[in-house]
Amino acid sequence: MSTEEAVIRVRGLVKTYQVGSEKVHAVRGVDLDVRRGEYLAIMGSSGSGKSTLMNMLGCLDTPTSGSYRLNGTEVTEFSEDELAAIRNREIGFVFQTFNLLPRLTAAQNVELPLVYAGAPAPERAARVAEALAAVGLTDRSHHRPNELSGGQRQRVAIARALVGRPVLILADEPTGNLDSVTSEEIMGILDGLNDRGHTVIIVTHEPDIADHCRRTLTLSDGRILSDVTTP
């Protein structure tokens, strides 16, 4: 795979924590390539290393050793400010707990990444409208989170992830707080985003959620146990 094809290129990624007098080996020498437009699930039991790996892929944490190139840029030696900048520019996050600001409307929550990026107001307005339309929430743009259902809040979170036009959408247990019907609706939106060419990685412990993805990575004790692509 050429560098141009790879959104993610990881080599020998290691994360070790010091807990008291003991070292905890959370991720042990992971190699991983993710192509543009892939739909990948990362699975594993509690303690498998999937959350630690996700945090490093999302530039929320730095590895103890190894290489991580995101969209062609080596990020392992970046400062906190540089990591924050690349997160805002290259990654759209969707979290289990939605992480919406309660006093802001749906549109204002979606707009936040563009505000941080310094985008001009007319551009922000157009891109917020585009992102809300993509998740079917145009008619809820002026509602605050407490006026929305759980599924609608997660749609706002997905719109916020989309608005910066990131190279990667990273969803951490995106249906964990939703009922089964709403979960399927949210997965349908993520399916559609991938169909339109977005690179989507979902971290989940639920096999039926992983089944939506075309590739499933299973971790155990900080190592890749299996890497299966569905034809």
Backbone as CSV, one residue per row, in Angstrom:
resi,resn,N_x,N_y,N_z,CA_x,CA_y,CA_z,C_x,C_y,C_z
1,MET,0.838,-1.193,0.000,0.000,0.000,0.000,0.873,1.242,0.000
2,SER,0.602,2.167,-0.905,1.396,3.390,-0.961,1.006,4.319,0.173
3,THR,1.902,5.264,0.510,1.615,6.241,1.553,0.366,7.045,1.209
4,GLU,0.164,7.321,-0.105,-0.983,8.110,-0.527,-2.302,7.390,-0.240
5,GLU,-2.289,6.049,-0.309,-3.505,5.274,-0.082,-3.847,5.140,1.399
6,ALA,-2.850,5.254,2.263,-3.031,4.970,3.685,-3.397,6.236,4.453
7,VAL,-4.573,6.218,5.095,-4.907,7.269,6.048,-4.122,7.038,7.336
8,ILE,-4.013,5.757,7.716,-3.291,5.373,8.932,-2.205,4.376,8.563
9,ARG,-0.997,4.634,9.046,0.096,3.665,8.915,0.826,3.599,10.252
10,VAL,0.655,2.464,10.915,1.218,2.247,12.250,2.251,1.129,12.169
11,ARG,3.392,1.342,12.802,4.440,0.322,12.836,5.017,0.211,14.249
12,GLY,4.950,-1.000,14.805,5.573,-1.273,16.102,5.058,-0.408,17.233
13,LEU,3.758,-0.122,17.239,3.203,0.797,18.240,3.126,0.117,19.606
14,VAL,3.693,0.788,20.597,3.761,0.268,21.969,3.272,1.347,22.924
15,LYS,2.471,0.945,23.904,2.091,1.845,24.986,2.228,1.105,26.307
16,THR,3.086,1.634,27.157,3.340,1.044,28.469,3.047,2.076,29.545
17,TYR,2.269,1.691,30.538,1.957,2.569,31.668,2.686,2.086,32.919
18,GLN,3.101,3.026,33.727,3.668,2.700,35.031,2.571,2.853,36.071
19,VAL,2.176,1.762,36.704,1.155,1.805,37.751,1.810,1.344,39.038
20,GLY,2.138,2.316,39.883,2.889,1.988,41.092,4.250,1.440,40.708
21,SER,4.569,0.251,41.188,5.857,-0.360,40.874,5.781,-1.277,39.653
22,GLU,4.575,-1.412,39.076,4.388,-2.326,37.953,4.243,-1.599,36.627
23,LYS,4.718,-2.254,35.566,4.508,-1.747,34.212,3.333,-2.494,33.584
24,VAL,2.406,-1.742,33.003,1.262,-2.326,32.307,1.482,-2.149,30.815
25,HIS,1.544,-3.275,30.095,1.778,-3.247,28.646,0.415,-3.249,27.945
26,ALA,-0.096,-2.053,27.660,-1.451,-1.931,27.119,-1.502,-2.264,25.638
27,VAL,-0.513,-1.808,24.874,-0.408,-2.111,23.439,1.007,-2.594,23.175
28,ARG,1.126,-3.748,22.490,2.422,-4.411,22.364,2.798,-4.621,20.890
29,GLY,3.357,-3.601,20.279,3.931,-3.760,18.948,2.919,-3.961,17.834
30,VAL,1.924,-3.077,17.754,0.872,-3.188,16.734,1.338,-2.597,15.410
31,ASP,1.108,-3.328,14.316,1.277,-2.836,12.948,-0.114,-2.769,12.316
32,LEU,-0.423,-1.645,11.666,-1.764,-1.477,11.097,-1.735,-0.465,9.970
33,ASP,-2.359,-0.830,8.842,-2.609,0.106,7.752,-4.116,0.207,7.549
34,VAL,-4.598,1.423,7.381,-6.009,1.657,7.061,-6.073,2.514,5.805
35,ARG,-6.725,1.979,4.783,-6.833,2.701,3.509,-7.917,3.774,3.571
36,ARG,-7.804,4.721,2.663,-8.875,5.704,2.494,-10.166,4.981,2.132
37,GLY,-11.247,5.363,2.800,-12.550,4.786,2.489,-12.847,3.467,3.167
38,GLU,-11.946,2.981,4.026,-12.220,1.724,4.730,-13.252,1.930,5.843
39,TYR,-13.904,0.819,6.212,-14.892,0.785,7.285,-14.428,-0.304,8.236
40,LEU,-13.824,0.092,9.354,-13.086,-0.816,10.230,-13.688,-0.820,11.625
41,ALA,-13.892,-2.018,12.174,-14.275,-2.173,13.579,-13.070,-2.663,14.365
42,ILE,-12.864,-2.086,15.540,-11.842,-2.563,16.469,-12.567,-3.157,17.665
43,MET,-12.331,-4.462,17.900,-13.013,-5.177,18.965,-12.010,-5.758,19.957
44,GLY,-12.521,-6.151,21.092,-11.687,-6.777,22.111,-12.355,-6.651,23.460
45,SER,-12.039,-7.562,24.347,-12.618,-7.527,25.690,-11.988,-6.403,26.499
46,SER,-12.522,-6.158,27.674,-11.952,-5.165,28.578,-10.501,-5.530,28.883
47,GLY,-9.592,-4.572,28.751,-8.181,-4.841,28.987,-7.428,-5.333,27.774
48,SER,-8.110,-5.416,26.628,-7.455,-5.932,25.413,-6.527,-4.912,24.768
49,GLY,-6.723,-3.630,25.100,-5.906,-2.574,24.508,-6.628,-1.752,23.466
50,LYS,-7.918,-2.067,23.207,-8.615,-1.368,22.122,-8.825,0.114,22.436
51,SER,-9.118,0.449,23.695,-9.313,1.859,24.044,-7.992,2.625,23.969
52,THR,-6.913,1.984,24.418,-5.596,2.624,24.333,-5.193,2.848,22.887
53,LEU,-5.427,1.837,22.043,-5.109,1.983,20.619,-5.950,3.097,20.004
54,MET,-7.242,3.131,20.341,-8.104,4.185,19.813,-7.605,5.564,20.216
55,ASN,-7.198,5.705,21.472,-6.706,7.001,21.934,-5.459,7.432,21.177
56,MET,-4.604,6.484,20.827,-3.411,6.839,20.059,-3.756,7.152,18.609
57,LEU,-4.668,6.376,18.017,-5.091,6.659,16.638,-5.785,8.017,16.558
58,GLY,-6.490,8.394,17.626,-7.168,9.681,17.671,-6.299,10.828,18.125
59,CYS,-5.011,10.571,18.331,-4.061,11.595,18.795,-4.476,12.196,20.143
60,LEU,-5.180,11.388,20.944,-5.526,11.775,22.303,-4.455,11.323,23.286
61,ASP,-3.592,10.411,22.837,-2.499,9.890,23.659,-1.314,9.600,22.740
62,THR,-0.131,9.573,23.304,1.074,9.330,22.505,1.664,7.965,22.870
63,PRO,2.256,7.264,21.901,2.823,5.949,22.179,4.126,6.032,22.966
64,THR,4.453,4.947,23.655,5.760,4.834,24.308,6.854,4.686,23.259
65,SER,6.555,3.925,22.210,7.483,3.787,21.085,6.706,3.344,19.854
66,GLY,7.371,3.429,18.716,6.740,3.045,17.460,6.419,4.255,16.603
67,SER,5.872,3.993,15.426,5.589,5.030,14.445,4.098,5.071,14.137
68,TYR,3.556,6.301,14.032,2.172,6.494,13.604,2.125,7.652,12.618
69,ARG,1.805,7.319,11.363,1.615,8.338,10.335,0.130,8.476,10.044
70,LEU,-0.403,9.672,10.281,-1.803,9.981,10.008,-1.868,10.887,8.788
71,ASN,-2.490,10.387,7.726,-2.603,11.143,6.479,-1.235,11.634,6.002
72,GLY,-0.228,10.764,6.199,1.113,11.049,5.715,2.012,11.797,6.675
73,THR,1.490,12.192,7.840,2.263,12.977,8.805,2.613,12.130,10.018
74,GLU,3.898,12.054,10.362,4.333,11.359,11.574,3.953,12.208,12.778
75,VAL,3.136,11.629,13.683,2.586,12.426,14.784,3.124,12.016,16.153
76,THR,4.000,11.024,16.206,4.399,10.477,17.506,5.212,11.459,18.355
77,GLU,5.890,12.407,17.712,6.705,13.353,18.471,6.041,14.722,18.603
78,PHE,4.763,14.811,18.250,4.070,16.099,18.298,3.866,16.570,19.734
79,SER,3.869,17.891,19.906,3.525,18.494,21.197,2.017,18.429,21.401
80,GLU,1.567,18.762,22.620,0.127,18.759,22.908,-0.617,19.709,21.971
81,ASP,-0.047,20.899,21.734,-0.703,21.867,20.844,-0.763,21.348,19.416
82,GLU,0.293,20.697,18.966,0.308,20.139,17.608,-0.688,18.997,17.474
83,LEU,-0.795,18.171,18.522,-1.781,17.080,18.506,-3.203,17.646,18.474
84,ALA,-3.444,18.703,19.255,-4.775,19.316,19.263,-5.125,19.856,17.880
85,ALA,-4.146,20.450,17.215,-4.382,21.013,15.882,-4.691,19.920,14.869
86,ILE,-3.953,18.808,14.925,-4.192,17.746,13.945,-5.499,17.019,14.251
87,ARG,-5.876,16.919,15.524,-7.192,16.344,15.863,-8.303,17.191,15.247
88,ASN,-8.194,18.488,15.380,-9.246,19.371,14.875,-9.314,19.364,13.353
89,ARG,-8.163,19.159,12.716,-8.086,19.243,11.252,-8.383,17.910,10.569
90,GLU,-7.920,16.803,11.167,-7.921,15.520,10.456,-8.910,14.480,10.981
91,ILE,-9.425,14.658,12.217,-10.215,13.594,12.849,-11.561,14.141,13.315
92,GLY,-12.623,13.415,12.993,-13.937,13.703,13.546,-14.283,12.640,14.568
93,PHE,-14.590,13.055,15.792,-14.851,12.112,16.891,-16.349,11.971,17.158
94,VAL,-16.771,10.732,17.403,-18.129,10.448,17.866,-18.000,9.590,19.118
95,PHE,-18.543,10.088,20.243,-18.373,9.394,21.515,-19.689,8.791,22.003
96,GLN,-19.573,7.799,22.855,-20.742,7.141,23.446,-21.619,8.140,24.194
97,THR,-20.997,9.104,24.866,-21.730,10.039,25.728,-22.078,11.347,25.020
98,PHE,-21.938,11.387,23.714,-22.320,12.502,22.853,-21.407,13.738,23.005
99,ASN,-21.080,14.109,24.264,-20.187,15.244,24.537,-20.668,16.544,23.896
100,LEU,-21.976,16.809,24.021,-22.532,18.070,23.531,-22.596,19.082,24.680
101,LEU,-22.434,20.360,24.348,-22.545,21.407,25.361,-24.016,21.763,25.541
102,PRO,-24.550,21.634,26.765,-26.003,21.726,26.970,-26.604,23.092,26.665
103,ARG,-25.829,24.161,26.797,-26.393,25.502,26.587,-26.396,25.920,25.128
104,LEU,-25.734,25.138,24.270,-25.655,25.485,22.857,-26.712,24.722,22.065
105,THR,-27.200,25.328,20.983,-28.114,24.637,20.085,-27.366,23.558,19.309
106,ALA,-28.116,22.721,18.602,-27.494,21.702,17.759,-26.528,22.348,16.773
107,ALA,-26.971,23.409,16.113,-26.120,24.082,15.126,-24.857,24.640,15.767
108,GLN,-24.990,25.220,16.957,-23.816,25.793,17.637,-22.843,24.707,18.074
109,ASN,-23.358,23.557,18.519,-22.482,22.435,18.862,-21.724,21.944,17.637
110,VAL,-22.423,21.823,16.513,-21.780,21.365,15.281,-20.722,22.361,14.815
111,GLU,-20.972,23.629,15.060,-20.089,24.695,14.573,-18.752,24.772,15.313
112,LEU,-18.689,24.216,16.532,-17.520,24.427,17.400,-16.172,24.114,16.748
113,PRO,-16.000,22.974,16.056,-14.684,22.716,15.441,-14.260,23.793,14.448
114,LEU,-15.238,24.373,13.750,-14.924,25.424,12.776,-14.547,26.724,13.477
115,VAL,-15.168,26.966,14.625,-14.797,28.149,15.426,-13.347,28.019,15.877
116,TYR,-12.997,26.831,16.398,-11.614,26.598,16.845,-10.624,26.710,15.694
117,ALA,-11.078,26.329,14.497,-10.197,26.377,13.329,-10.093,27.777,12.733
118,GLY,-10.923,28.698,13.227,-10.858,30.071,12.733,-11.540,30.285,11.395
119,ALA,-12.487,29.420,11.032,-13.192,29.576,9.756,-14.104,30.794,9.810
120,PRO,-14.248,31.533,8.700,-15.125,32.716,8.681,-16.593,32.332,8.838
121,ALA,-17.384,33.260,9.364,-18.782,32.981,9.705,-19.619,32.455,8.537
122,PRO,-19.534,33.048,7.332,-20.360,32.521,6.232,-20.024,31.066,5.886
123,GLU,-18.738,30.735,5.926,-18.327,29.352,5.657,-18.839,28.424,6.747
124,ARG,-18.753,28.878,8.002,-19.242,28.061,9.122,-20.728,27.760,8.944
125,ALA,-21.517,28.766,8.611,-22.963,28.588,8.473,-23.288,27.576,7.371
126,ALA,-22.603,27.682,6.244,-22.875,26.784,5.117,-22.499,25.352,5.458
127,ARG,-21.352,25.173,6.120,-20.897,23.817,6.421,-21.709,23.185,7.544
128,VAL,-22.175,23.980,8.500,-23.053,23.455,9.552,-24.367,22.979,8.937
129,ALA,-24.934,23.758,8.031,-26.185,23.367,7.371,-25.986,22.078,6.572
130,GLU,-24.855,21.970,5.902,-24.542,20.764,5.116,-24.422,19.536,6.019
131,ALA,-23.739,19.690,7.155,-23.522,18.563,8.070,-24.828,18.119,8.726
132,LEU,-25.655,19.074,9.141,-26.933,18.709,9.754,-27.858,18.039,8.737
133,ALA,-27.818,18.506,7.503,-28.622,17.862,6.452,-28.166,16.423,6.222
134,ALA,-26.869,16.189,6.320,-26.322,14.843,6.086,-26.815,13.832,7.107
135,VAL,-27.182,14.299,8.301,-27.675,13.386,9.339,-29.180,13.545,9.557
136,GLY,-29.851,14.280,8.671,-31.305,14.405,8.735,-31.828,15.223,9.889
137,LEU,-31.079,16.284,10.281,-31.495,17.079,11.440,-31.654,18.564,11.123
138,THR,-31.892,18.901,9.884,-32.049,20.310,9.521,-33.140,20.984,10.349
139,ASP,-34.223,20.254,10.615,-35.356,20.849,11.338,-35.146,20.902,12.845
140,ARG,-34.013,20.435,13.319,-33.722,20.483,14.761,-32.505,21.368,15.072
141,SER,-32.108,22.176,14.127,-30.844,22.917,14.272,-30.856,23.894,15.440
142,HIS,-32.026,24.400,15.812,-32.090,25.400,16.888,-32.503,24.796,18.231
143,HIS,-32.581,23.482,18.289,-32.918,22.811,19.548,-31.650,22.558,20.367
144,ARG,-31.789,22.668,21.690,-30.680,22.331,22.581,-30.708,20.825,22.886
145,PRO,-29.585,20.273,23.387,-29.526,18.820,23.619,-30.657,18.269,24.471
146,ASN,-31.106,19.021,25.502,-32.179,18.490,26.363,-33.536,18.456,25.664
147,GLU,-33.608,19.028,24.467,-34.838,18.990,23.673,-34.775,17.917,22.586
148,LEU,-33.712,17.121,22.602,-33.501,16.099,21.581,-33.479,14.714,22.215
149,SER,-33.869,13.710,21.443,-33.764,12.322,21.894,-32.297,11.884,21.872
150,GLY,-32.032,10.717,22.469,-30.664,10.200,22.452,-30.141,10.013,21.035
151,GLY,-30.991,9.467,20.175,-30.575,9.269,18.789,-30.293,10.574,18.077
152,GLN,-31.127,11.589,18.342,-30.907,12.899,17.729,-29.624,13.540,18.257
153,ARG,-29.336,13.358,19.533,-28.076,13.896,20.079,-26.884,13.251,19.401
154,GLN,-26.967,11.931,19.169,-25.841,11.275,18.506,-25.724,11.732,17.054
155,ARG,-26.843,12.043,16.417,-26.789,12.598,15.061,-26.083,13.962,15.060
156,VAL,-26.367,14.765,16.073,-25.666,16.053,16.194,-24.167,15.813,16.349
157,ALA,-23.814,14.821,17.176,-22.396,14.503,17.382,-21.739,14.052,16.076
158,ILE,-22.463,13.289,15.264,-21.912,12.852,13.971,-21.761,14.050,13.040
159,ALA,-22.748,14.949,13.043,-22.642,16.158,12.220,-21.427,16.987,12.639
160,ARG,-21.204,17.087,13.952,-20.033,17.816,14.447,-18.735,17.144,13.984
161,ALA,-18.731,15.818,13.955,-17.549,15.099,13.475,-17.309,15.347,11.988
162,LEU,-18.392,15.542,11.239,-18.293,15.722,9.791,-17.908,17.130,9.368
163,VAL,-18.250,18.115,10.184,-18.265,19.497,9.706,-16.890,20.009,9.276
164,GLY,-15.833,19.475,9.885,-14.488,19.892,9.523,-13.927,19.174,8.313
165,ARG,-14.752,18.298,7.708,-14.332,17.482,6.555,-13.030,16.738,6.861
166,PRO,-13.053,15.931,7.923,-11.835,15.238,8.364,-11.486,14.081,7.448
167,VAL,-10.236,13.642,7.548,-9.790,12.487,6.774,-10.266,11.181,7.419
168,LEU,-10.602,11.243,8.735,-10.949,10.043,9.502,-12.077,10.350,10.470
169,ILE,-13.089,9.466,10.514,-14.133,9.537,11.535,-13.904,8.383,12.505
170,LEU,-13.725,8.722,13.776,-13.413,7.738,14.813,-14.569,7.710,15.808
171,ALA,-15.278,6.585,15.865,-16.474,6.463,16.702,-16.215,5.468,17.824
172,ASP,-16.286,5.945,19.066,-16.012,5.110,20.235,-17.333,4.676,20.861
173,GLU,-17.689,3.394,20.689,-18.949,2.846,21.197,-20.114,3.798,20.874
174,PRO,-20.320,4.133,19.603,-21.280,5.190,19.255,-22.729,4.855,19.564
175,THR,-23.033,3.575,19.793,-24.417,3.179,20.103,-24.568,2.705,21.543
176,GLY,-23.548,2.911,22.355,-23.530,2.343,23.708,-24.638,2.842,24.606
177,ASN,-25.150,4.069,24.372,-26.207,4.632,25.214,-27.570,4.619,24.539
178,LEU,-27.709,3.826,23.464,-28.931,3.870,22.668,-29.627,2.517,22.654
179,ASP,-30.951,2.536,22.453,-31.684,1.278,22.325,-31.392,0.663,20.957
180,SER,-31.863,-0.567,20.758,-31.471,-1.322,19.565,-31.984,-0.677,18.284
181,VAL,-33.204,-0.147,18.303,-33.754,0.475,17.091,-32.968,1.731,16.734
182,THR,-32.708,2.576,17.730,-31.952,3.806,17.489,-30.516,3.483,17.093
183,SER,-29.959,2.422,17.680,-28.605,2.000,17.315,-28.514,1.684,15.827
184,GLU,-29.518,0.982,15.313,-29.534,0.645,13.888,-29.638,1.909,13.032
185,GLU,-30.407,2.898,13.502,-30.515,4.161,12.763,-29.160,4.865,12.697
186,ILE,-28.465,4.903,13.823,-27.151,5.565,13.864,-26.149,4.813,12.998
187,MET,-26.179,3.486,13.062,-25.272,2.707,12.217,-25.601,2.903,10.742
188,GLY,-26.878,3.087,10.424,-27.257,3.377,9.051,-26.637,4.668,8.546
189,ILE,-26.565,5.670,9.432,-25.924,6.938,9.055,-24.429,6.723,8.821
190,LEU,-23.776,5.987,9.723,-22.339,5.726,9.551,-22.090,4.877,8.302
191,ASP,-22.979,3.909,8.035,-22.867,3.118,6.807,-22.908,4.037,5.585
192,GLY,-23.862,4.976,5.610,-24.012,5.886,4.484,-22.803,6.777,4.293
193,LEU,-22.217,7.232,5.396,-21.013,8.062,5.297,-19.876,7.279,4.651
194,ASN,-19.730,6.013,5.062,-18.689,5.188,4.454,-18.982,4.941,2.977
195,ASP,-20.252,4.726,2.640,-20.622,4.532,1.232,-20.239,5.749,0.390
196,ARG,-20.241,6.930,1.027,-19.891,8.156,0.298,-18.394,8.452,0.335
197,GLY,-17.613,7.490,0.870,-16.172,7.607,0.775,-15.435,7.975,2.041
198,HIS,-16.164,8.187,3.131,-15.495,8.533,4.387,-14.798,7.309,4.984
199,THR,-13.626,7.518,5.554,-12.929,6.482,6.314,-13.498,6.479,7.724
200,VAL,-14.044,5.334,8.155,-14.727,5.250,9.446,-14.131,4.097,10.254
201,ILE,-13.736,4.402,11.496,-13.284,3.376,12.438,-14.224,3.396,13.637
202,ILE,-14.755,2.221,13.979,-15.666,2.094,15.115,-15.028,1.184,16.156
203,VAL,-14.948,1.663,17.383,-14.492,0.841,18.497,-15.740,0.328,19.208
204,THR,-15.886,-0.987,19.294,-17.103,-1.562,19.867,-16.809,-2.920,20.488
205,HIS,-17.661,-3.312,21.430,-17.591,-4.680,21.954,-18.789,-5.490,21.480
206,GLU,-19.630,-4.900,20.611,-20.862,-5.554,20.170,-20.694,-6.130,18.765
207,PRO,-20.786,-7.459,18.620,-20.602,-8.082,17.306,-21.572,-7.580,16.241
208,ASP,-22.829,-7.273,16.632,-23.795,-6.832,15.620,-23.453,-5.446,15.089
209,ILE,-22.779,-4.640,15.891,-22.302,-3.333,15.410,-21.100,-3.537,14.494
210,ALA,-20.187,-4.400,14.906,-19.011,-4.685,14.074,-19.400,-5.279,12.729
211,ASP,-20.528,-5.993,12.685,-20.969,-6.617,11.441,-21.268,-5.600,10.344
212,HIS,-21.520,-4.352,10.720,-21.747,-3.309,9.712,-20.459,-2.991,8.946
213,CYS,-19.330,-3.239,9.581,-18.044,-2.869,8.997,-17.555,-3.947,8.032
214,ARG,-16.682,-3.541,7.138,-16.165,-4.472,6.133,-14.846,-5.125,6.584
215,ARG,-14.316,-4.642,7.691,-13.074,-5.202,8.222,-13.148,-5.137,9.744
216,THR,-12.746,-6.221,10.394,-12.791,-6.275,11.853,-11.436,-6.672,12.401
217,LEU,-10.915,-5.823,13.272,-9.646,-6.059,13.962,-9.980,-6.454,15.399
218,THR,-9.485,-7.598,15.852,-9.718,-8.039,17.224,-8.410,-8.021,17.989
219,LEU,-8.424,-7.345,19.147,-7.228,-7.246,19.984,-7.337,-8.164,21.194
220,SER,-6.194,-8.648,21.649,-6.113,-9.429,22.881,-4.751,-9.173,23.512
221,ASP,-4.741,-8.780,24.763,-3.493,-8.512,25.491,-2.575,-7.558,24.730
222,GLY,-3.180,-6.541,24.115,-2.381,-5.507,23.465,-1.848,-5.857,22.096
223,ARG,-2.233,-7.030,21.577,-1.772,-7.456,20.252,-2.971,-7.727,19.344
224,ILE,-2.725,-7.676,18.040,-3.779,-8.009,17.092,-3.943,-9.522,17.050
225,LEU,-5.132,-9.968,17.452,-5.429,-11.412,17.458,-5.886,-11.866,16.071
226,SER,-6.709,-11.039,15.425,-7.181,-11.345,14.072,-7.500,-10.066,13.323
227,ASP,-7.452,-10.144,12.016,-7.720,-9.007,11.136,-8.452,-9.589,9.919
228,VAL,-9.787,-9.437,9.923,-10.635,-10.117,8.951,-11.361,-9.093,8.084
229,THR,-11.230,-9.248,6.766,-11.954,-8.391,5.815,-13.052,-9.211,5.161
230,THR,-14.266,-8.646,5.151,-15.416,-9.288,4.511,-15.441,-8.896,3.037
231,PRO,-15.539,-9.862,2.138,-15.561,-9.518,0.712,-16.746,-8.621,0.349
